[in-house]
Amino acid sequence: MGPGRLSCSLLLCCRRAAAALGAPRCCSLPARPLSAAAPLRAPVRPPGTGGGALWNGAAGGGGDGEEEEEEDEAALEELLGPSPLAPRPGAQRVAIVHPAVKWGPQKSPLTTAELQIAEAVALVDTLQNWTVLDKIIIPTKNPNKKFVFGKGNFQVLTEKIKKLPHVTAVFLNVERISSLTKKELEGAWGVQVFDRYTVVLHIFRCNARTKEAKLQVALAEIPLLRSNLKSEVSQRDQQRGGSRYIMGSGETFLETQNRVLKEKELKIRNALEKLRRKRALLRTQRRKCEFPMVSVMGYTNCGKTTLIKALTGEAGLQPRDQLFATLDITAHAGYLPSHMAVIYVDTIGFLTDLPHNLVESFSATLEEVAYSDLIVHVRDITHPETILQKATVLSVLRNLNLPSHLLDSMVEVHNKVDLIERYKPTEENALAISALHGHGLEELKQEIEKKILTATGKMILTVNINLEGPQLSWLYKEATVQEVEVMPEDGTARVKVIISSSAFGRYKNLFPNSQIFMS
């Protein structure tokens, strides 16, 4: 078999393995999310199982399984109903207000008020039919107090907002405001008030495509619903002069609603756990196929999807210039310089000042990163806050409790260097690339291959074999054969393989006279 035909068959097998993870079966189709809810397909015999060997892949269930799935679907639909926290439908004309901290521990040395409000504008622009009406920066000593600003600045701000024509909402660019503060601000300004948590959560809600993503959004809403409930009960108590028991139940309104929320949270977590178990089964399929997995991570809108498209040549990938365009993990098959097939995983982007509850809700998605063989950290090196963005990504990765070897071997990529003349990375071992124009991609592929070989304990070898002997059959069974160059005049062949250290040791013991060349 010629190397070209063999390479095609390897890529096909890799794509089938990626498909088992929820990736597209071919380049022309749009990427499918790496969702635990993805149906299992007919098992694909991975390289290394031999010509006549059987591979017992996971198979679909029978009638009972279908009935269970129908019950699960009905339960999920109940959990994923309309959100009580979603902003009212229709266009929103938004005034963005940024509290600029003058000094103290809450003032970040890595950014400015202007850059922070620019990111807030980008968040609003991500949402369909939302328009930025005005951008207002107001200084404050302590953004955590009830009205966020001092009395004089608050009065000035209120007058500005009330003079804005047709304003429908205010986006207060802080991580989270309490229900009490939200109520007071809405009363003063006469419009809805959102913080970063609610805006980002709404973006997630709009971009969630799979059931898993929707469940994770619903889980992230629980803390907000609890906070709103306390505010509602407090208001009821003031109006009615104390807590009221619901007739015949022995429970107060607060106790009843808290119980309902706890039950809903438990159902969501149980549904996510079921999906997590299904994903573990799919992960087992990938391990049988022995294809390395590379997780591509970075700050939102840094160019992750564009890079994966450049590395894989997958025409169906359509990167979008907006924040959180990727919410579900997707898998894509590609080749390294040695023709080693790998699976690139596109992940959710990160953002500064994301509340812990929001990140924790998406841990089911992000946990897939822990099973990668390598992480590629993509940075938009043209962004004025690129240092802060790097710190944000590394902080989230550390909080995911990833294996230390994954963090130590991480490849840092400086993207969009075509926009900076004669750019050279200052960080040691960082690679400068332009995913859009292809600059630096070969060097990146070589670095990924080197790290993958180290992480998986594999090596690339070329061996001379006698075609009449059992070596070729053994190599097909125990290693990944890349190329076979037949020399018919003497009945031998040069075989390029990717082989693990243990399999290489067995090969040398079985065939001590075989000629071996290290690649």
C-alpha positions as CSV (number, residue, x, y, z in Angstrom):
1,M,0.0,0.0,0.0
2,G,1.4,3.4,-1.0
3,P,2.0,6.1,1.7
4,G,-0.7,8.4,0.1
5,R,-3.5,5.8,0.3
6,L,-2.4,4.8,3.8
7,S,-2.4,8.4,5.0
8,C,-6.0,8.8,3.7
9,S,-7.2,5.8,5.5
10,L,-5.5,7.0,8.7
11,L,-7.2,10.4,8.5
12,L,-10.5,8.7,7.8
13,C,-10.1,6.6,10.9
14,C,-9.1,9.7,12.9
15,R,-12.2,11.6,11.7
16,R,-14.4,8.7,12.7
17,A,-12.8,8.7,16.1
18,A,-13.5,12.4,16.3
19,A,-17.0,11.8,15.2
20,A,-17.4,9.4,18.2
21,L,-16.6,12.5,20.2
22,G,-19.2,14.6,18.5
23,A,-17.0,16.1,15.7
24,P,-18.0,16.2,12.1
25,R,-17.6,13.0,10.0
26,C,-16.2,14.9,7.1
27,C,-14.8,18.4,6.4
28,S,-17.8,19.7,4.5
29,L,-20.2,19.3,7.4
30,P,-20.4,21.8,10.3
31,A,-18.7,20.7,13.5
32,R,-20.8,18.8,15.9
33,P,-20.3,19.5,19.6
34,L,-18.3,17.1,21.7
35,S,-21.4,16.5,23.7
36,A,-22.0,13.6,26.1
37,A,-25.5,13.4,24.5
38,A,-24.0,12.5,21.1
39,P,-25.3,9.1,19.9
40,L,-22.8,6.3,19.7
41,R,-22.0,5.2,16.2
42,A,-21.0,1.9,14.8
43,P,-17.5,1.1,16.2
44,V,-14.5,1.9,14.0
45,R,-11.6,-0.5,14.1
46,P,-8.7,1.6,15.3
47,P,-5.1,1.3,13.9
48,G,-3.2,-1.3,15.9
49,T,-5.9,-3.9,16.2
50,G,-4.6,-6.0,13.2
51,G,-6.3,-7.1,10.0
52,G,-8.3,-9.9,11.5
53,A,-8.7,-8.7,15.1
54,L,-12.1,-7.8,16.4
55,W,-12.7,-4.5,18.3
56,N,-15.6,-4.6,20.7
57,G,-16.8,-0.9,20.5
58,A,-19.8,0.4,22.4
59,A,-23.1,-0.5,20.8
60,G,-26.5,1.0,21.1
61,G,-29.1,-0.3,23.5
62,G,-32.4,-2.0,22.8
63,G,-36.0,-1.1,23.3
64,D,-35.6,-0.5,27.1
65,G,-32.8,2.0,26.4
66,E,-35.0,3.9,23.9
67,E,-37.8,4.1,26.5
68,E,-35.4,5.5,29.1
69,E,-34.1,8.0,26.6
70,E,-37.6,9.2,25.9
71,E,-38.2,9.7,29.6
72,D,-34.9,11.5,29.9
73,E,-35.8,13.8,27.0
74,A,-39.2,14.7,28.7
75,A,-37.4,15.4,32.0
76,L,-34.8,17.6,30.2
77,E,-37.5,19.6,28.3
78,E,-39.1,20.4,31.7
79,L,-35.8,21.6,33.1
80,L,-35.0,23.6,30.0
81,G,-38.2,25.7,29.8
82,P,-38.2,29.5,29.3
83,S,-35.8,31.2,31.8
84,P,-37.4,33.6,34.3
85,L,-34.1,35.6,34.2
86,A,-34.0,36.2,30.4
87,P,-34.3,39.9,29.5
88,R,-37.6,40.8,27.9
89,P,-37.7,40.0,24.2
90,G,-37.1,42.7,21.6
91,A,-34.5,45.4,21.1
92,Q,-32.5,46.8,24.0
93,R,-31.0,50.3,23.9
94,V,-28.3,50.1,26.6
95,A,-26.3,52.6,28.5
96,I,-23.0,51.1,29.7
97,V,-21.8,52.5,33.1
98,H,-18.3,51.6,34.3
99,P,-17.3,52.3,37.9
100,A,-13.6,53.3,37.7
101,V,-11.9,52.4,40.9
102,K,-9.5,55.2,41.8
103,W,-7.1,53.2,44.1
104,G,-6.9,50.2,46.4
105,P,-6.8,46.4,45.9
106,Q,-9.8,46.4,43.5
107,K,-7.9,48.6,41.0
108,S,-6.2,46.3,38.4
109,P,-2.7,47.5,37.3
110,L,-3.0,45.6,34.0
111,T,-5.9,47.5,32.5
112,T,-7.7,50.9,32.3
113,A,-11.3,52.0,32.6
114,E,-11.4,52.7,28.8
115,L,-10.3,49.2,28.0
116,Q,-12.7,47.7,30.5
117,I,-15.7,49.6,29.0
118,A,-14.5,48.6,25.5
119,E,-14.9,44.9,26.5
120,A,-18.4,45.7,27.9
121,V,-19.3,47.2,24.6
122,A,-18.1,44.0,22.8
123,L,-20.3,42.0,25.1
124,V,-23.4,44.0,24.2
125,D,-22.5,43.9,20.5
126,T,-22.6,40.1,20.7
127,L,-26.3,40.1,21.4
128,Q,-28.8,40.5,18.6
129,N,-30.9,43.6,18.6
130,W,-28.9,45.1,21.5
131,T,-27.5,48.6,20.9
132,V,-25.1,50.7,22.9
133,L,-26.7,54.1,23.4
134,D,-23.9,55.6,25.6
135,K,-20.8,54.8,27.5
136,I,-20.3,56.5,30.9
137,I,-17.2,56.2,33.1
138,I,-17.8,57.4,36.7
139,P,-15.1,57.2,39.4
140,T,-15.8,55.4,42.7
141,K,-13.9,54.5,45.8
142,N,-15.8,51.3,46.6
143,P,-18.0,49.6,43.9
144,N,-19.4,47.2,46.4
145,K,-21.5,49.7,48.4
146,K,-25.3,49.9,48.0
147,F,-25.4,52.5,45.2
148,V,-21.9,51.7,43.8
149,F,-21.1,55.4,43.6
150,G,-20.8,58.3,46.0
151,K,-23.9,60.5,46.5
152,G,-22.8,63.3,44.2
153,N,-21.6,61.0,41.4
154,F,-24.7,58.9,41.7
155,Q,-26.9,62.0,41.3
156,V,-24.9,63.1,38.2
157,L,-25.2,59.6,36.7
158,T,-28.9,59.5,37.3
159,E,-29.5,62.8,35.5
160,K,-27.4,61.5,32.5
161,I,-29.3,58.3,32.3
162,K,-32.7,60.0,32.5
163,K,-31.7,62.4,29.7
164,L,-30.8,59.5,27.3
165,P,-33.5,59.1,24.6
166,H,-35.4,55.8,24.6
167,V,-32.9,54.0,26.9
168,T,-34.3,50.6,28.0
169,A,-31.5,49.2,30.2
170,V,-28.3,50.0,32.0
171,F,-25.3,47.6,31.9
172,L,-23.3,48.2,35.1
173,N,-19.9,46.8,34.3
174,V,-19.2,45.0,37.6
175,E,-19.0,41.3,38.3
176,R,-22.2,41.0,40.3
177,I,-24.6,43.3,42.1
178,S,-26.9,42.2,44.9
179,S,-30.7,41.9,44.4
180,L,-31.1,44.8,46.8
181,T,-28.7,47.0,44.8
182,K,-30.4,46.0,41.6
183,K,-33.8,47.0,42.9
184,E,-32.6,50.3,44.2
185,L,-30.9,51.2,41.0
186,E,-33.9,50.2,38.8
187,G,-36.1,52.3,41.1
188,A,-33.8,55.3,40.7
189,W,-33.2,55.0,36.9
190,G,-36.6,53.6,35.8
191,V,-35.1,50.9,33.6
192,Q,-33.7,47.3,33.9
193,V,-30.2,47.0,35.3
194,F,-27.7,44.2,34.3
195,D,-24.3,43.3,35.6
196,R,-21.6,41.2,33.9
197,Y,-23.0,38.0,35.3
198,T,-26.5,38.5,33.8
199,V,-25.1,39.8,30.4
200,V,-22.6,36.9,30.0
201,L,-25.3,34.4,31.1
202,H,-27.7,35.8,28.5
203,I,-25.0,35.4,25.8
204,F,-24.5,31.8,27.0
205,R,-28.2,31.3,26.9
206,C,-28.4,32.6,23.3
207,N,-25.4,30.6,22.1
208,A,-26.2,27.3,23.8
209,R,-27.0,24.6,21.2
210,T,-26.7,21.3,22.9
211,K,-28.8,20.0,25.9
212,E,-25.6,19.9,28.0
213,A,-24.8,23.6,27.3
214,K,-28.4,24.5,28.1
215,L,-28.4,22.5,31.3
216,Q,-25.1,24.3,32.4
217,V,-26.8,27.7,31.7
218,A,-29.8,26.6,33.8
219,L,-27.4,25.5,36.6
220,A,-25.7,28.9,36.5
221,E,-29.1,30.6,36.9
222,I,-29.8,29.0,40.3
223,P,-27.7,31.4,42.4
224,L,-29.4,34.4,40.7
225,L,-32.9,32.8,41.3
226,R,-32.0,32.3,45.0
227,S,-30.8,35.9,45.3
228,N,-34.0,37.2,43.7
229,L,-36.1,35.0,45.9
230,K,-34.7,36.6,49.1
231,S,-35.4,40.0,47.7
232,E,-38.9,39.1,46.8
233,V,-39.6,37.6,50.2
234,S,-38.2,40.7,51.9
235,Q,-40.5,42.8,49.9
236,R,-43.5,40.6,50.7
237,D,-42.7,40.7,54.4
238,Q,-42.6,44.5,54.3
239,Q,-46.0,44.7,52.5
240,R,-47.8,42.1,54.6
241,G,-46.1,42.5,58.0
242,G,-44.3,39.2,58.3
243,S,-43.8,35.8,56.8
244,R,-46.9,33.9,55.6
245,Y,-47.5,30.2,55.6
246,I,-48.9,28.6,52.4
247,M,-52.3,27.2,53.3
248,G,-52.1,23.6,54.7
249,S,-48.4,23.1,53.8
250,G,-46.8,24.2,57.1
251,E,-44.1,25.9,54.9
252,T,-43.5,29.6,54.5
253,F,-43.3,31.0,50.9
254,L,-39.5,31.2,51.2
255,E,-39.2,27.6,52.4
256,T,-41.4,26.3,49.6
257,Q,-39.5,28.3,46.9
258,N,-36.1,27.2,48.3
259,R,-37.2,23.6,48.2
260,V,-38.4,24.0,44.6
261,L,-35.0,25.5,43.6
262,K,-33.1,22.7,45.4
263,E,-35.1,20.1,43.6
264,K,-34.5,21.8,40.3
265,E,-30.7,22.1,41.0
266,L,-30.5,18.4,41.9
267,K,-32.3,17.4,38.7
268,I,-30.0,19.5,36.6
269,R,-26.9,18.0,38.3
270,N,-28.2,14.5,37.9
271,A,-28.9,15.1,34.2
272,L,-25.4,16.5,33.8
273,E,-23.9,13.5,35.6
274,K,-25.7,11.2,33.1
275,L,-24.2,13.1,30.2
276,R,-20.8,13.0,31.9
277,R,-21.0,9.2,32.2
278,K,-21.9,9.0,28.5
279,R,-19.0,11.2,27.6
280,A,-16.7,8.9,29.6
281,L,-17.8,6.1,27.4
282,L,-17.0,8.1,24.3
283,R,-13.6,9.0,25.8
284,T,-12.9,5.2,26.1
285,Q,-13.6,4.9,22.4
286,R,-11.1,7.6,21.7
287,R,-8.4,5.9,23.8
288,K,-8.9,2.6,22.0
289,C,-8.3,4.5,18.7
290,E,-5.1,5.9,20.3
291,F,-5.4,9.3,18.7
292,P,-3.8,12.1,20.8
293,M,-6.0,15.0,21.8
294,V,-4.9,18.6,21.8
295,S,-7.1,21.2,23.6
296,V,-7.0,24.7,22.1
297,M,-7.8,27.3,24.8
298,G,-7.6,31.0,25.3
299,Y,-9.5,34.2,26.0
300,T,-12.7,34.7,24.2
301,N,-12.3,35.9,20.5
302,C,-8.5,35.2,20.5
303,G,-8.7,33.1,17.3
304,K,-9.0,29.5,18.6
305,T,-11.4,28.4,15.9
306,T,-9.5,30.1,13.1
307,L,-6.3,28.3,14.3
308,I,-8.0,24.9,14.3
309,K,-9.4,25.6,10.8
310,A,-5.8,26.4,9.6
311,L,-4.3,23.3,11.3
312,T,-7.0,20.9,10.0
313,G,-8.0,22.4,6.7
314,E,-11.6,21.8,7.7
315,A,-13.7,24.0,5.4
316,G,-16.9,23.6,7.4
317,L,-15.4,25.6,10.3
318,Q,-16.7,29.1,10.2
319,P,-15.0,31.3,12.9
320,R,-17.1,34.3,14.1
321,D,-15.7,37.6,15.2
322,Q,-17.7,37.8,18.5
323,L,-17.3,36.9,22.2
324,F,-18.3,33.4,23.2
325,A,-19.0,32.2,19.6
326,T,-17.9,28.7,20.8
327,L,-19.9,27.5,23.8
328,D,-19.9,23.7,23.3
329,I,-16.6,21.8,22.9
330,T,-16.1,20.5,19.4
331,A,-13.5,18.0,18.0
332,H,-11.7,18.2,14.7
333,A,-9.2,15.7,13.0
334,G,-5.9,16.8,11.6
335,Y,-2.3,15.7,10.8
336,L,1.1,16.5,12.2
337,P,4.3,16.7,10.1
338,S,5.1,13.0,10.6
339,H,1.5,12.2,9.3
340,M,0.5,11.4,12.9
341,A,-3.3,11.9,13.2
342,V,-4.5,14.1,16.1
343,I,-7.8,15.4,17.4
344,Y,-8.0,19.2,18.1
345,V,-10.6,20.3,20.6
346,D,-12.1,23.7,20.4
347,T,-13.1,25.0,23.8
348,I,-15.2,27.8,25.4
349,G,-13.3,31.1,25.7
350,F,-12.6,32.8,29.0
351,L,-13.4,36.3,30.3
352,T,-12.1,38.6,33.1
353,D,-14.3,39.0,36.1
354,L,-16.5,35.9,35.5
355,P,-18.1,34.9,38.8
356,H,-17.0,31.6,40.2
357,N,-20.5,30.1,40.0
358,L,-20.6,30.7,36.2
359,V,-17.2,29.0,35.6
360,E,-18.2,26.2,38.0
361,S,-21.5,25.6,36.1
362,F,-19.4,24.8,32.9
363,S,-17.0,22.5,34.7
364,A,-18.7,19.5,33.0
365,T,-17.6,20.9,29.6
366,L,-14.2,22.0,30.8
367,E,-13.4,18.7,32.5
368,E,-12.7,17.2,29.0
369,V,-9.5,19.3,29.0
370,A,-8.1,17.2,31.8
371,Y,-8.0,14.2,29.5
372,S,-6.0,16.0,26.8
373,D,-2.5,15.1,25.9
374,L,-1.6,18.7,25.3
375,I,-3.0,22.2,25.8
376,V,-2.3,25.0,23.2
377,H,-2.9,28.5,24.8
378,V,-3.8,31.0,22.1
379,R,-3.3,34.7,22.8
380,D,-4.5,37.7,20.7
381,I,-1.1,39.5,20.9
382,T,-2.6,42.6,19.3
383,H,-5.1,43.2,22.2
384,P,-4.1,46.0,24.6
385,E,-5.0,43.8,27.6
386,T,-3.2,40.7,26.3
387,I,-1.2,40.3,29.6
388,L,-4.3,40.5,31.7
389,Q,-6.0,38.0,29.4
390,K,-3.2,35.6,29.8
391,A,-3.4,35.9,33.6
392,T,-7.1,35.3,33.4
393,V,-6.8,32.1,31.3
394,L,-4.0,30.7,33.5
395,S,-6.0,31.4,36.6
396,V,-9.0,29.5,35.3
397,L,-6.8,26.6,34.2
398,R,-5.2,26.4,37.6
399,N,-8.6,26.4,39.3
400,L,-9.7,23.4,37.1
401,N,-7.2,21.2,39.0
402,L,-5.6,20.0,35.8
403,P,-2.7,17.5,36.0
404,S,0.6,19.4,36.6
405,H,2.2,17.9,33.5
406,L,-0.5,19.5,31.3
407,L,0.2,23.0,32.7
408,D,4.0,22.5,32.4
409,S,3.9,21.3,28.8
410,M,1.5,23.9,27.6
411,V,2.3,25.5,24.2
412,E,1.8,29.3,24.2
413,V,0.8,30.8,20.8
414,H,0.9,34.5,20.0
415,N,-1.8,35.0,17.3
416,K,-2.5,37.8,14.8
417,V,1.2,38.8,14.4
418,D,0.3,39.9,10.8
419,L,-1.1,43.0,12.4
420,I,2.2,43.9,14.1
421,E,5.3,44.7,12.1
422,R,8.3,42.5,12.7
423,Y,6.8,41.0,15.9
424,K,9.0,38.8,18.1
425,P,7.7,37.1,21.3
426,T,9.4,38.3,24.5
427,E,8.2,35.2,26.4
428,E,10.5,32.2,26.2
429,N,9.2,29.3,24.1
430,A,6.2,31.3,22.8
431,L,5.5,30.8,19.1
432,A,4.4,33.7,16.8
433,I,1.7,32.9,14.3
434,S,-1.0,34.3,12.1
435,A,-3.8,31.7,12.0
436,L,-5.6,33.7,9.3
437,H,-2.7,33.9,6.9
438,G,-0.8,30.7,7.9
439,H,2.4,32.3,9.2
440,G,4.3,30.1,11.7
441,L,1.9,27.1,11.4
442,E,4.6,24.6,10.4
443,E,6.7,25.5,13.4
444,L,3.6,25.2,15.6
445,K,2.8,21.7,14.2
446,Q,6.4,20.6,14.8
447,E,6.2,21.8,18.4
448,I,2.9,20.1,19.0
449,E,4.3,16.9,17.6
450,K,7.4,17.0,19.8
451,K,5.2,17.6,22.9
452,I,2.7,14.9,21.9
453,L,5.4,12.3,21.5
454,T,6.8,13.2,24.9
455,A,3.3,13.2,26.6
456,T,2.3,9.8,25.1
457,G,5.7,8.1,25.4
458,K,5.7,7.3,21.7
459,M,8.5,7.5,19.1
460,I,8.7,7.7,15.3
461,L,10.8,4.9,13.8
462,T,11.7,3.5,10.3
463,V,12.4,-0.2,10.2
464,N,13.6,-2.5,7.5
465,I,11.6,-5.7,7.3
466,N,11.5,-8.9,5.3
467,L,8.1,-9.1,3.6
468,E,8.1,-12.9,4.0
469,G,8.4,-12.6,7.8
470,P,5.8,-11.7,10.4
471,Q,7.1,-8.2,11.2
472,L,4.7,-6.1,9.0
473,S,1.7,-7.9,10.4
474,W,3.0,-7.4,14.0
475,L,3.6,-3.7,13.4
476,Y,0.1,-3.2,12.0
477,K,-1.3,-4.9,15.1
478,E,0.9,-3.3,17.8
479,A,1.8,0.2,16.3
480,T,0.5,2.8,14.0
481,V,2.0,2.2,10.5
482,Q,2.5,5.6,8.7
483,E,4.2,4.6,5.4
484,V,5.3,1.4,3.7
485,E,7.9,1.6,0.9
486,V,8.3,-1.7,-0.8
487,M,11.6,-2.8,-2.4
488,P,10.4,-5.7,-4.7
489,E,13.9,-6.5,-5.9
490,D,15.0,-7.9,-2.6
491,G,11.6,-8.6,-1.0
492,T,12.0,-6.1,1.8
493,A,10.2,-2.9,2.8
494,R,11.0,0.3,4.8
495,V,8.1,0.9,7.3
496,K,7.6,4.2,9.1
497,V,5.7,3.7,12.4
498,I,4.6,5.5,15.5
499,I,5.2,3.1,18.4
500,S,5.0,3.2,22.2
501,S,8.2,2.5,24.3
502,S,6.8,-0.8,25.6
503,A,5.8,-2.0,22.1
504,F,9.2,-1.0,20.8
505,G,10.9,-3.1,23.5
506,R,8.8,-6.1,22.6
507,Y,9.6,-5.6,18.9
508,K,13.4,-5.7,19.6
509,N,13.0,-8.8,21.6
510,L,11.0,-10.6,18.9
511,F,13.0,-9.4,16.0
512,P,16.5,-8.7,17.2
513,N,18.1,-8.7,13.7
514,S,15.7,-6.0,12.3
515,Q,17.3,-2.8,11.1
516,I,15.9,0.3,13.0
517,F,16.3,4.0,12.1
518,M,15.3,6.7,14.5
519,S,13.3,9.5,12.7
